[in-house]
């Protein structure tokens, strides 16, 4: 009886490994296909026109000449909730030279939470609703928060995945303001 149980466990492990391997290969192929159809270029930030939470259309190209921080986030994301106050402070401190744009990836069940979240956190920068296309155009966002820092010419000069300290943003902003990327 023990031999049968051990054999079944071994077969289960082998089967699970095969399923995981096939699934990860399928995901890798899918990502390759997604990148092939995207506007992602590792240097230039793709332009977008997205609807803001106040109903306006926001275009990335409208912010030419400013350093832009693009923050992909969602209301249900714990690390996003922790990092947003830093972005609020950055927007306040560098308002003439930097613009933060929050790109909410909230979907059907949580999209109704975006505006109350903005009010609760007193977000002082534009928040837009992300689309599948903008996610693909920015290299298929796989985790949030994901944040891009763009120079005044819309070049992507840094990308952060996950929660990062405010100092990482501030150091990059200061470097860009001094003319170094």
Buried (B, 14 or more C-beta within 10 A) or exposed (E): EEEEEEEEEEEEEEEEEEEEEEEEEEEEEEEEEBEEEBBBEEEEBBEBEBEBBEEEEBEBEEBEEBBBBBBBBBBBBEBBBEBBEBBBBBBEEBEEEBBBBBBBBBEEEBBEBBBEBBEEBEBBBBBBBBBEBBBBBBBBBEEBBBBBBBBBEBBBBBEBEEBBEBEBBBEBBEBBEEEEE
